[in-house]
C-alpha cells in the first residue's frame, strides 16, 4: 500500500507508514470525512477570522501525538494500536458546531455518539475489523472504563492527553493567539508509565506519570497556556455571545417542534427534539453545513423565512453577525443575582414572552483542571511530596482556582436601558467590599 502523508501546519508531516499505514483507511470512511465539515472551534471564527480549521485536522494531530507517545513509551503493539485509533476517532461523534449543539440535545454528547458510530456504522465497523477483529467492541470499552491497562485510556482522555496536547497548539496557531505555546517535545519526553502506590487497582497498578524533575516546568507551561486560551479565546465574550445565540436559536427550534410547529430544513434534529431514536446514518448527515443552511432558510435567505418571528429573528442576527452585547460582571455573584430580575423585567417589556431568548446570565467557568479519579495524572520525584497527584500540585499554583467570569448577554437594543442597572449593581458590590 502507498504511504499516506499529510502536511500539517502545526506538526509538520503526519505520516501513516509501515505498521500504521492500514490505519489511514479509516480516513476514507464517511464518518471521518464528515469531520472536515465541523469547525474545531465552534463560533470562534466570528472573532478570530483564521479559526476556520476542522475537527478532521485535529483528529490527525491527536493521532500524530499518539504515535509519538506510544513510541516513546514502547507500548505493546496491540495497546499502541488501540491508543492511536482511539485518538484518531475520539471526536467522530461531534455534532454541528461541537459543544454548543450538546447544550440543546442533552443526552446526545459526542462520546455517546462516538461509541455508537464506531459500533453501528457499517463502513467504519468494517474498516476497524480489518485492522483487528473485534476492534469496534474494544473501542467501546476503551472509551468507557473497562479497558486494561487503564493508563492507555488516560493517554486519550485525562488532564494531559493527546487531545488537549494537540488542540491547544492547533487552536493557538489558527486563531493567531500567542498564548498556546508550550514545549510538547519535553512533555512527551517526561511522560512515563510506573506503578503508583496510591493506585487502588490491585490488578492494574501501572499508571501514567510525569517525572517532576524532568518535565514539570513544561507541564506548568502547558497549564498556563490552557488557562490563557480559555480566558482569551474559548471564553472570549463575543464567542460566548455567538454560542449562546446559536443555543437559543436551536432551543426555539426544538420548542416549536415539540409543540407541533416544526420549522423546515432540519428534520433529523426535529426527530431528536421529539425524543425519537435517530440512526447513526441519519446523525452523520448533521454537520456545520446542514445547520448553516437551515439558519439561512429560517432567516429567509434562499427559502421562505420561518413563520415564527423569534426563530426568524435569531437566525437572521446570527447569519448576519449582528451579535448580542456583553456586560462584564467579573466574579460578583451577588451583583449578578441583584441585577438579573431587573434585566429580565426590562427584556420582557421589549420582547414579551420571548425575553428568555434575548437576555442571558452567562457564567464561563474553566474547570478543566479538576480531574475525576480515573483521569488523574500522577507526578513522581517531587522534592517535597515524592509521588503526588497533579491536582494536589495545582492547589499550590494560581491555576488551582478555577477562573470565573459572569457576564450579562443581551440584544443590542437593550444596552442603553441595561447599562445604568449594571453600573448600579457593580457599585453595590464595591460598597460591600
Protein Blocks (a to p, Z undefined) as FASTA:
>chain_A
ZZdddddfklopaddehjlmmmmmmmmpmklmmmmmccfklmmmmmmmmlmccfklmmmm
mmmmmmmmmmmnopafklmmmmmmmmmmmmmmpcehilmmmmmmghiafklmmmmmmmmm
mklmmmmmmmoghklmmmmmmmmmmbccfklmmmmncfbdfklmmmmmmmmmmnopaklg
ccfklmmmmpccdddfklmblklmbccdddfklmmmmmmmmmmmmmmmmmmmmmomklmm
mmmmmmmmmmmmmmmmmnopacehilmlmmmmnopacdfklmmmgcfklmmmmmmmmnop
oiacdfblklmmmmmmmmnopacddddehjafklmmmmmmmmmmmmmmmnommlmmmgcc
dddddfklmccfklcccdehiaklopacfklmmmmpmklpccddddddddfklmmmmmmm
mmmmmmmmmmmZZ
